[in-house]
């Protein structure tokens, strides 16, 4: 890296051992990567003032952080969901917010399918029973055959579409709720488009694959949970805030649904004493659906490439606020 970097890129936080892959990609255009120590708002606001770009994983990139970035040209998210970024402020200031739409499609859809299978076969409960000295089917009855059951997928973007063929391979019927996808596109994937009420009332398993925003926050509340079958399971590998967790605890405790399998929570990390973790019919994993060694390497490289694209005068592969490119400052982009 030259003594005087052409660009400075602030990395707010990481969930992996090093930033070497990003550093190598950024070095192609003479950009220096600066990794924040704490990821606090105060620290990020201070560092943003000298940054041409921000890469962020889970740290909150608030409006004040973005406003402090007087040189900022792009904010890039390690992943798909941008709920930790003040996109409205970025858009107001004409700053594109890039994400990686193709990230971890295999991993998350595999994880969702694994959770569905764990619910269907009660793998975790039988494992606990054996360790407690019990044997046979008396530990948890009844179980129902997966083939012929119905999976409801809420959200039919990349994740939902990746899950559908895996569920169909097990002989499941697949219903889809997504107001932004037409019935013909759903039918082309050998699935059925349904209203949310119909999906919830007919599905044996409901899997969530939508972003968290103001219209989806708390979307699965007590009313929605009561629309589900008492034998149905709720699976969430998207964002914890989409489900009203208090309502979910109530629904499981009162047998309004059979159980749930969750990879995401509010807050994160969720305290070990949280009542959700004490429910025997709730399977939990610590926000790891995205993870494989391959997916992390791909993520680091593609996120850095989004920054390189903008700083080199090109549009990145995916931007959540493309309207900023109508501004005069971006007319030079190819």
Secondary structure, 3 states (H helix, E strand, C coil): CCCCCCEEEEECCCCCCCCHHHHHHHHCCCEEEEECCCCCHHHHHHHHCCCCEEEECCCCECHHHHHHCCCCCEEEECCCCCCCECHHHHHHCCCEEECCCCCCHHHHHHHHHHHHHHHHHCHHHHHHHHHCCCCCHHHCCCCCCCCCCEEEEECCCHHHHHHHHHHHHCCCEEEEECCCCCHHHHHHCCCEECCHHHHHHHCCEEEECCCCCCCCCCCECHHHHHHCCCCCEEEECCCHHHECHHHHHHHHHCCCCCEEEECCCCCCCCCCCCHHHHCCCEEECCCCCCCCHHHHHHHHHHHHHHHHHHHCCCCCCCECCHHHHHCHHHCCCC
